[in-house]
C-alpha cells in the first residue's frame, strides 16, 4: 500500500469494529504472485491496496462486528495460520489510511472532497485524456469518424451488402412534449458506433429540447438511491448548464439524504460518456447549451427490489413526481445512460460464454428490450425479477426511472424504436461480454 494519505497528520482512530467499504475487487499479478486489488470506485485516495490471497478470509470478516482481537482469533481458526492482534491492527490501519474502511477518516475525506467538488466552477470531465481525447478538435474528429462509419454501415445494410444493422430506424423528430434516448455508457472503443447511430437519430429531438433529464447508473450507489447534483457537467467543448430549480425540487423531495452520495458524480462515468455525445448533438444542431439545461441524476442499485413484487417507491418516487412538476410544460428530452447485461467470468460466472450462450443472451436481451420499447417500466422490472437479474443489467435503474418519467410527462407509456444492439467483449478471450443497445422513445 503506497502513496500519500490525503489526511496525513490527523489523529483519527481506526474503527474498533472495522467494516470494509464497497470496493471493486480485481485480481492483479505482482511479480509471480496474485494479489487482490481493492479498487475504490470513488477514487478518494491515490493509495493502492494489493492484498495477498492468504488474507482474503480476513477481508471477508470486515463486516463491522469484529474487533482486531476477534479478527485474529477467527482468522486462525478458519485458516490454521496464526495471526497476532498487532499484525491485524497494522493491516487495519493501512486499509483505513487507504480510505477503504468506513469510519472517521473516510468521513473526513468525503467531506473534504465534496467541498472541493462543489467549489469548482463545473464538474471536470473525469475521463478526458483517458477514455477519449481531451482536445476538443481531436474529440470532434473521433466522434465524426464514428458517425461516418455508422452511416457507411447503414448504407451497406440498405443495399444488402452487409448485415448490420438489420434496419435503420427513422430519426426521432422534434419534441412535442417529451421524448427519450436510451444510450450506452460503455467506453467508445467498444460502443462508439452505437453511440453514433443513437445520437445522430436523436438530433432533431436534441435541437428542440428545452430541458434534458439524464439518468445514469451509479455503479457505487446505495440501494434504491437517486442522487442529484447542481454542478454543471463539462466536456472538452465547455460546460453544460444545469436546471438548478429542477435539481432543488428533486433534492427537496428526497429529503436530508438527497446529497449523501453526491460525490459519486465526481468520478462516475455513466452520465459523462453520454453527455459527451449529447454535447456533440447540441453543437451539431447549432444549439446554445444554455437553452437546454441538464438535470443529472445518478441511480443506485435495484437489488433491494429484486426479491419482491413491490414497485420502487419512497423518496425516489416522490422525487420523480417533484421533477415532473418542475419541468412541466417544457419540451423534455429524457436520457437513460445505461448498459445492459454483464456476463462471463469477468463478472463472477463460472465458465466463459460459448457462441450458443451468446445467442441465448441476445434472445434474453431481445425479450427485455421488447418491454422497454413498449414503455412498460413495471414489465421491464418484472422481466428481470423473474430471472433474478442473473444477467446483471446495470442499466436497470436509469432505464426504469426514465420510462417512469416519460410516462408522467407524456400521459401514456412512451413507445421505443431500437437503433441497434451489440455484445462487447469484456475480457481478452471474449468469454465475457457486456451487451448494449440504443433506442429512441416518443
N, C-alpha and C positions, 0 to 999 in steps of 0.2 A: 504494500500500500504506500504510494508515493504521492508527491506533490504538496501543494500548500493548502493548509486549512484556512478557510475564509474567516474563521472565528478564533484564530490562534491568539493565545494570551488571555482569553476569557476563562475564568474558573467556573466551568459548567460541569455539573456532575453527570457521570454515566448513569442512565436509568437503572434503578435497583432491580426492576423486573423488565429486562430488555425485550422489545418487540421489533422484529425486522420490518422495515418499510416495504411497500410494494415495489419490487425491483424486477428487472428483466434478466434472468439468469441465462448465460450463454457460455458454452464450453469454448475455451481457447487453449492453444498449446504454448507452453512456456518451456523452451528447450525440449527435453524429452518427456516432460510432464504435462498432463492435462490439468488445467485449473478452471474453476467456475468463476466467470466474471459476473459480478453483481452490478449490472449496469443500471444507473439511476436515470429513468426516463425524463426526469425534470432537470437533470444536469445541474444540480445545486452546487456541486464541488468538482474540482478537477482531480481529486484523489481517485485512485482506481483500486478496487478490492478484487484480488485474484486469490480465491480460496482453494487450498488443496482438497482433493477429493476425500481424503480421510476425515475432514472436518464437516462434511455435509450433514451427518446426524446432529451436530451441534447447531447448525443453522436451522434445521427443522424444529428445534426446541425453542427458538427465539420467538415465542408467541405471547410474551407478556405475563407468564405465570410462573417463571423460574428465576431465582436469583443465581449469582455466579456459583455459589457452593452447590446448589441443587443441579445446575447445569453440568458441573464437573462430575458429580456422582452419577447422574443419569447417563452421561456420555460413556463413562467407564463400564457401567452395567450393560449398555447396548452394544458396545464395540469390543470390550475387553482390553481397551487401551487406556492406561492411566493418564489422567489429565488433571493437573493441580488447579486449585481455585485461582491462584495468582496468574497462571497461564490463561485461564478463561477470562479473567479480568483484563489482561493485556489485549486479548482478541477483541473483547467488547469495546475497549477504549479506542482501538483502531477503527472498528466499524462505526463507532459514534463520531469520531473525528472525520470520517468519510461521509458523514451525514446520512448513514444508512439505517440508523435506529430512530424510532420515534422518541421524542424527549426534548429537553430544554435546548440543546444545541441545534437540533433540527428546526425547532420552532423559531429560534432566533434567526437562523439562516433564512427561513422562508419570509419572515417579517422584513428582514433587511433587503432581500432581493425583490420582494413585492413593492417595497417603497421605491427602489431604484427603477423598477419596471414602469411604475406609474409616473415617475418624474420625467421619463423620456418624452420627446415630442411625438413619438409614434412607436409602435411595436416593430422593431427591426426585423427584416426577413432572416430567419434563423438558418435557412438552408442555402442562401445565396453564396455562390462560390464553392459550394459543396455538392449540392444536388442539381443545380442549374447555374448559368453564368450570372455573376453579379454586375457585369457590364450591360447597360440597357440595350446597346446595339447588338451585342452578342446574343442576348436573350431574344431579341426580335428575330435574329437570323435563325436561331434554334427553333422557335415556335413556328415561324413561317415555313421552315423545312418540313416540320411535321404536317402542317396544313397541306402543303404541296403533295406530300407522299400520300396523304389520305385522299385527296382529290384524284390522284392517279389511280389509286386502288379502287375507288368508286367507279371511275370511268372504265377501268378494265372489267369490273364486275358487270357493269351495264351492257357491255358488248359481248359478254360470255367468255372473255379471255382469262378471267381469274375468278376464283370462288369466294373472295372476301371483299366486302361484306355481302351477305346474300341479297340485301336490298338496302338502298339508301333512303331513310325516311325523309319526308318533306321537312323543310325548316320550320321551326317554331315561329309563329307570326307575332306581330305586335301584341302587347298585353292589353286585354280589356279590363280585367280585374286582378287575376293572379295567374301565374304560370310557374313551372318548376323545372329544374335541371338536376338530374342525378349524374354527378361527376365522379370519376375515380379520385383517390388521393394517393395512389401508388407513385413511385418515382417515374420521371419522364422517360428514362431509358427503357422501361418496360411498358408504360402506358401512354406514351406520347401520342401515338396515332389515334387512340380512342379519345383522349382529351381533345385533340384537334377536331375530330368529327363531331363530338358533342358540342363544343363551344362555337364552332362555325355554324352549326344548325340553330344555335340559340342567339345569334347576332341580333335579329330583329327584336327579340324579347328584351335583350340587354339594352338595346337602343331606346326602348320605350319605358323601361322601369323607372319608377320614382323612388323606390326603396328596395333594398336587396337583403333578405334574411338568409344567412348561411349557417347551417348546422354541420358540425364536423365531429368525427369520432374523437373522444378524449381517451387515448389509449392508457392513460394513467388515472382516469377519473373514478370517483367513488360511485357506488351502485345507484343508479337512477338519477344522478345529478344532471342539472342543466346549469352551465356556468357562463355568464356573460362577461364582457369586458368593454370598457369605454375607450380603450386605446385604439387608435387608428392602425389598421394593418398597412404596412408599407411593402412595396415591391421595388425592384431596381428602377422603375419608372416614376416612383414617387409614392406618397401616402394617400390611401383612400379614406374618405371621410366616414364618420360613424354617426348614426342617428342616436344621439345621446338621450333624447326624450324616450325613445322606444326601449333603449337599454335600461334606463332608470325605471320604466314601467315593469319590465321583466324582473329587475332586482327587487323592487318593492313587493312583488307577488311572491318571490322566493323567500323573502324574509332575511333574518340575520345571517343565514349561511350562504347568501347569494354569491359572495365573492371569496368564499373559503378556498376554492381551488382556482382562483383567477390566474395565479402564477403559471398554471398549466398552459395558458395561451402563449407564454414566452417561448417555449420550445416545441410545442405540439405541431406536427407537420400537416395535419389533415386539412385545416382551413387554408393554411398558407399555400399549399400546392394547387388548390382550386382557385384561390384568389389571384394567383399569377395569370391564369387563363381568363378569369373574369376581367382583370385589368386589361389584358390584351384585347378582349372583346369590346370593352368600353372605348379604347383607343381606336380600334378598327371601325367602330360605329360613329366616331367623331364626338363622343360624349365628354362633357366636363364631369369628372368623377364626383364633384360636389353635388351634382344634380341627382345622384343615385347613391345615397349614403348606405352603409352596411349596418346590419345588426348581427355581430358574430357571436355564436353560441356553441360551446363545446358540450358534448353529450356523453355522460358516463355510462358504464356497462348496464345492460338489462338482465344480467344473471339473476338479480333479485326477483324477477318476474318469470323466469323460465319454468319454475315448478308449480305455477299457479295459473288459474284461469282469470285472475284479476287484470283489469285494464290499468296500465300505468297511470297513476293519479298523483295526488298530493301536490306539493308545491310546484313541480314541473308542469303539471296540467293547468294549474291556476296561472302560472307564468305564461303559458301558451295563450290562454284566454286574454290576459292583460296585453300581450303583444298584439294580438289580433285587433283589440280595441285601439291600441296606439297607432296602428298603421292603416286603420280602416279608411276607405275612400281613396287610397293611393294605389296606383298600379304597382303590384308587388311581384318581384321575382324571388322564388324560394329555392335555395340550393341545398342539396344534400351531398356533402363531400364524403363519399363512402365507398370503401371496397367491399367485396363480398366474402367468399369462402377462403379459409386458410387451412389447408390440409396437407398431411405428409409428415415425415419425421422432423422437419424443421419446426413443427408446431406441436410435437408430442405424440404423433401417431406412430404405431409400431413399425409399419412397413412402408416403403416407397410406393407411390401410385403407379400402377400399370396403366397401359393405354385404355384398357377396359374400365378401370376405376376412374380415369379422367373423363371418359364418356358418360359414366354414371353420374359423376359430379356435374357435368354440363346439363344432364337431364334434370337433376335435382334443382340446379340453379334456374333452369328454364321454368319449372313449376313455380318457384318462388317469384321470379320476375313477372309471371302472369298476375300474381296478386298485387305486385307493385304497379303494373300497368293498369290494373283495374282501380287504382287509387284506394285499395282496401287495406287500410292500416291494420285493422284488427285481424283480417285474414292473413296478412303478412306475418304478424306476430304469432298467430296460431300455427302457421306452417312451420315456423322454426321451433316453437314449443313442442310440436308433435314429434320432432326428431331429436329433441334435447339439444338443439343447436350444435349438433355434432360436427357441422362444417365450420363452426367458429366464424360466423358472419359479423365482422367487426363493424360493418356499416348499419347494423340493425337499429341502434338508437337514432342516428341522424335521419335515416330513411323514414322511420316511423313518425318522428316528430314533424318532418317535412310534410308528409301526407296528412297528418292531423291538421296542420296549419293551413294547407291548401284547401282542405275540406271546409274549414271555418271561413276562410276568405271567399271561396267560390260558391258556398252554399250547397255544394254537392261534391262527391269524390272526383278528383282530377283524373283524367284519362291519359295514359302514358303511351309513348311510341319508342320502341327500342332503337337506339342508334347502332349499338354493337356490343359484343360480348367477347371476352378473351380470358385465357388462362395464362398466367405469367409464372415462369419458373422462380422458385424460392430457395433453391439450393443448386450446387454445382452439377449434380447429376440429373436434375429435372424430376426427381421423385417427390418433391413438394411443390405446391402451386398456390398462388393467390388468384382468385377469379375476380374480374372487374366487369362493369357494364356502364354504358352511357344511355340515358333515357331523357326524353322531354315530356313534361306533363302540361296539359292545358285543359 
